[in-house]
């Protein structure tokens, strides 16, 4: 698949997982360039519908919120609120740490942590991380003068529509990007008594439908074997990159 928007190959090392942003052990980071491409395709669909104001971005399978954090730094001007949720409590602790790095106070705290590591161990990797953190701070200082960016993290199983509604309340969700469970690093957590347990992806779409609106744009990243289908959505685009398939959907009958 040719990239339509993330056509350049900039140096993403400052945003690398485990450098300034915290990584989640056992969970490889999602490629930054592909994350960027997916978000920009969603944003282009939204803009084509006449919605150009800063939007709310939600990841219901956020893990360490690395994707959200990267998108915030790269596309701050198009965002006003970033939300992440996950069923894994340990992952959410890391997610909270990463989203705090989107504030000057949180980034300064992270710079202090990296400085201590550099002084204690004297590793070149810590020195490079410190340089990256200071570059991110310069950018963040400028972005904060334009408009603030709010963040929210909460615990919920994406298959549980009631939990999503309880936490999101009346929040308007504009763009939803989710790398759904597949492979050895992540699995669905389903109730075996649930009749839809054999199709958790359908269950996820059903749960999300209840908190979306007619103009919400949902991008799901799956493997080639997972079928993305639900009567409450229309598919507006699909593309493939390696083992990953990305499907863009929009709710109907909302």
FENQUI-V878506 format. One record per residue. RES is the residue in one small letter. PHI is phi in radians with two decimals (999 if undefined). PSI is psi in degrees with one decimal (999 if undefined). NEAR is the number of other C-alpha atoms within 8 Angstrom. Layout:
((RES & PHI & PSI & NEAR) (RES & PHI & PSI & NEAR))
//
This chain:
((x & 999 & 125.7 & 5) (x & -1.33 & 142.1 & 3) (x & -1.28 & 135.9 & 7) (x & -1.66 & -31.7 & 6) (x & -2.10 & -46.7 & 7) (x & -1.49 & 61.9 & 11) (x & -1.41 & -23.0 & 6) (x & -1.56 & 166.0 & 4) (x & -2.12 & 72.9 & 6) (x & -1.25 & 168.3 & 4) (x & -1.38 & 111.3 & 5) (x & -1.66 & 12.5 & 7) (x & -1.07 & -32.6 & 6) (x & -1.11 & -25.8 & 12) (x & -1.72 & 4.1 & 10) (x & -1.04 & 139.1 & 9) (x & -1.11 & 131.9 & 10) (x & 1.59 & -3.3 & 7) (x & -1.63 & -75.3 & 11) (x & -1.74 & -48.0 & 13) (x & -1.29 & 143.5 & 11) (x & -1.31 & 143.6 & 12) (x & -1.78 & 161.6 & 11) (x & -1.90 & 112.3 & 10) (x & -0.94 & 134.8 & 5) (x & 1.46 & 0.2 & 5) (x & -2.19 & 100.7 & 7) (x & -1.04 & 142.4 & 6) (x & -1.23 & 143.9 & 7) (x & -1.26 & 141.2 & 7) (x & -1.02 & 129.2 & 6) (x & -1.07 & -44.1 & 9) (x & -1.11 & -39.8 & 8) (x & -1.21 & -39.7 & 9) (x & -0.98 & -45.0 & 11) (x & -1.09 & -44.0 & 10) (x & -1.09 & -45.0 & 12) (x & -1.07 & -47.4 & 11) (x & -1.10 & -43.4 & 10) (x & -1.17 & -31.7 & 10) (x & -1.16 & -41.4 & 9) (x & -1.11 & -44.1 & 13) (x & -1.10 & -39.0 & 9) (x & -1.12 & -40.3 & 8) (x & -1.09 & -42.0 & 9) (x & -1.14 & -46.0 & 12) (x & -1.09 & -35.6 & 9) (x & -1.14 & -22.3 & 7) (x & -1.61 & 9.3 & 6) (x & 1.52 & 11.3 & 6) (x & -1.83 & 102.8 & 7) (x & -2.01 & -2.7 & 7) (x & -1.32 & 158.9 & 5) (x & -0.93 & 141.4 & 8) (x & -2.01 & 172.5 & 11) (x & -1.75 & 127.3 & 13) (x & -1.94 & 131.1 & 14) (x & -2.28 & 134.5 & 12) (x & -2.14 & 107.2 & 13) (x & -1.40 & -3.8 & 11) (x & -2.25 & 52.4 & 12) (x & -1.27 & -20.8 & 15) (x & 1.00 & -122.7 & 13) (x & -1.46 & 5.7 & 14) (x & 1.07 & 27.8 & 15) (x & -1.15 & -45.9 & 15) (x & -1.04 & -44.2 & 10) (x & -1.08 & -42.8 & 13) (x & -1.13 & -43.7 & 11) (x & -1.11 & -45.4 & 10) (x & -1.11 & -35.8 & 12) (x & -1.09 & -45.5 & 11) (x & -1.16 & -35.9 & 9) (x & -1.50 & -25.5 & 6) (x & -2.31 & 37.6 & 8) (x & -0.91 & -44.6 & 11) (x & -1.11 & -23.1 & 9) (x & -1.64 & 1.8 & 9) (x & -2.10 & 150.4 & 13) (x & -2.21 & -27.0 & 13) (x & -2.55 & 133.2 & 11) (x & -2.09 & 126.0 & 14) (x & -2.18 & 136.4 & 11) (x & -2.32 & 142.6 & 15) (x & -2.49 & 158.0 & 16) (x & -2.85 & 160.5 & 16) (x & -1.50 & -18.0 & 9) (x & -1.56 & 110.6 & 8) (x & -1.11 & -39.6 & 8) (x & -1.10 & -41.1 & 6) (x & -1.12 & -37.9 & 11) (x & -1.14 & -31.8 & 16) (x & -1.10 & -41.0 & 9) (x & -1.21 & -38.5 & 14) (x & -1.04 & -43.2 & 15) (x & -1.08 & -40.5 & 11) (x & -1.11 & -43.0 & 9) (x & -1.19 & -41.9 & 14) (x & -1.22 & -24.8 & 12) (x & -1.18 & -25.4 & 10) (x & -1.22 & -8.5 & 12) (x & -1.41 & -3.0 & 13) (x & -1.95 & 152.2 & 9) (x & -1.08 & -39.9 & 10) (x & -1.08 & -45.7 & 8) (x & -1.18 & -38.3 & 10) (x & -1.21 & -37.7 & 13) (x & -1.09 & -38.2 & 8) (x & -1.11 & -41.9 & 8) (x & -1.14 & -38.6 & 10) (x & -1.06 & -40.0 & 11) (x & -1.09 & -40.7 & 8) (x & -1.12 & -44.7 & 8) (x & -1.17 & -37.3 & 11) (x & -1.06 & -43.4 & 10) (x & -1.08 & -41.9 & 8) (x & -1.12 & -40.8 & 10) (x & -1.13 & -40.4 & 12) (x & -1.23 & -34.2 & 7) (x & -1.35 & -41.9 & 6) (x & -1.90 & -20.8 & 6) (x & 1.13 & 26.6 & 9) (x & -1.44 & 145.6 & 7) (x & -1.11 & -34.1 & 7) (x & -1.08 & -35.7 & 6) (x & -1.25 & -36.2 & 13) (x & -1.13 & -41.4 & 10) (x & -1.16 & -39.4 & 8) (x & -1.10 & -37.8 & 12) (x & -1.15 & -41.1 & 12) (x & -1.11 & -41.6 & 8) (x & -1.08 & -43.2 & 13) (x & -1.08 & -40.0 & 12) (x & -1.21 & -35.1 & 9) (x & -1.16 & -41.2 & 9) (x & -1.10 & -36.4 & 9) (x & -1.15 & -40.2 & 10) (x & -1.04 & -43.4 & 8) (x & -1.19 & -42.9 & 8) (x & -1.11 & -36.7 & 12) (x & -1.08 & -40.8 & 9) (x & -1.18 & -44.9 & 8) (x & -1.09 & -36.5 & 11) (x & -1.19 & -23.3 & 9) (x & -1.31 & -19.9 & 7) (x & -1.43 & -53.6 & 7) (x & -2.92 & 150.3 & 8) (x & -1.29 & 156.4 & 8) (x & -2.15 & 121.2 & 11) (x & -1.59 & 154.0 & 7) (x & -2.33 & 154.1 & 8) (x & -2.56 & 134.9 & 8) (x & -2.26 & 134.0 & 10) (x & -2.56 & 159.2 & 9) (x & -1.61 & 124.5 & 10) (x & -2.92 & 147.3 & 10) (x & -1.48 & 124.2 & 11) (x & -1.09 & -16.3 & 14) (x & -1.43 & -7.2 & 10) (x & -1.84 & 94.2 & 10) (x & -1.06 & -34.7 & 12) (x & -1.12 & -41.2 & 7) (x & -1.15 & -38.9 & 9) (x & -1.11 & -45.7 & 14) (x & -1.10 & -39.8 & 10) (x & -1.12 & -36.0 & 7) (x & -1.54 & -36.1 & 7) (x & -1.46 & -25.7 & 8) (x & 0.92 & -119.6 & 6) (x & -1.77 & 16.0 & 4) (x & -1.07 & 130.0 & 5) (x & -1.47 & 118.8 & 7) (x & -1.70 & 121.2 & 13) (x & -1.68 & -51.8 & 12) (x & -2.22 & 129.3 & 14) (x & -2.12 & 122.7 & 13) (x & -2.17 & 124.9 & 14) (x & -2.44 & 127.5 & 11) (x & -1.63 & 98.4 & 9) (x & -1.33 & 160.7 & 8) (x & -1.05 & 128.7 & 9) (x & -2.88 & 151.9 & 9) (x & 1.52 & -166.9 & 6) (x & -1.44 & -21.9 & 5) (x & -1.48 & -18.6 & 8) (x & -2.58 & 145.4 & 7) (x & -2.40 & 154.4 & 8) (x & -1.21 & 146.6 & 6) (x & -2.02 & 105.2 & 5) (x & -2.14 & 155.4 & 8) (x & -1.46 & 118.7 & 6) (x & -1.07 & -22.5 & 6) (x & -1.37 & -13.5 & 5) (x & -1.29 & 128.6 & 7) (x & -1.14 & -21.4 & 6) (x & -1.69 & 13.0 & 8) (x & -1.10 & -24.4 & 11) (x & -1.41 & -4.5 & 5) (x & -2.42 & 70.0 & 7) (x & -1.11 & -27.6 & 11) (x & -1.15 & -40.2 & 9) (x & -1.10 & -42.1 & 11) (x & -1.08 & -40.8 & 11) (x & -1.08 & -47.2 & 11) (x & -1.08 & -37.5 & 9) (x & -1.14 & -42.6 & 12) (x & -1.16 & -43.4 & 14) (x & -1.18 & -33.5 & 11) (x & -0.96 & -32.8 & 10) (x & -1.24 & -19.0 & 8) (x & -1.99 & 5.5 & 11) (x & -1.73 & 172.8 & 12) (x & -2.20 & 176.3 & 10) (x & -1.12 & -19.6 & 9) (x & -1.85 & 1.5 & 8) (x & -1.10 & 144.3 & 12) (x & -2.11 & 124.3 & 14) (x & -1.99 & 126.7 & 11) (x & -2.01 & 118.0 & 14) (x & -1.92 & 130.4 & 11) (x & -1.80 & 120.0 & 12) (x & -2.30 & 175.3 & 13) (x & -1.54 & 175.7 & 9) (x & -1.19 & -19.9 & 8) (x & -1.52 & -10.3 & 5) (x & -1.60 & 130.2 & 7) (x & -1.67 & 121.5 & 6) (x & -1.67 & 102.0 & 7) (x & -2.65 & 132.6 & 6) (x & -2.85 & 135.7 & 8) (x & -1.13 & -15.0 & 5) (x & -1.52 & 4.5 & 9) (x & -2.36 & 153.7 & 10) (x & -1.99 & 138.9 & 9) (x & -1.43 & 127.5 & 9) (x & -1.91 & -14.4 & 8) (x & -2.96 & 153.5 & 7) (x & -2.65 & 138.0 & 9) (x & -2.60 & 166.1 & 8) (x & -2.25 & 140.8 & 9) (x & -2.40 & 104.8 & 8) (x & 1.11 & -127.0 & 5) (x & -1.44 & -7.7 & 7) (x & -1.70 & 141.6 & 10) (x & -2.07 & 132.1 & 13) (x & -2.00 & 123.9 & 13) (x & -2.08 & 125.4 & 13) (x & -1.75 & 129.0 & 13) (x & -2.22 & 158.3 & 12) (x & -2.42 & 135.9 & 13) (x & -1.13 & 149.9 & 15) (x & -2.11 & 159.0 & 8) (x & 1.06 & 36.8 & 5) (x & -1.83 & 999 & 6))
//
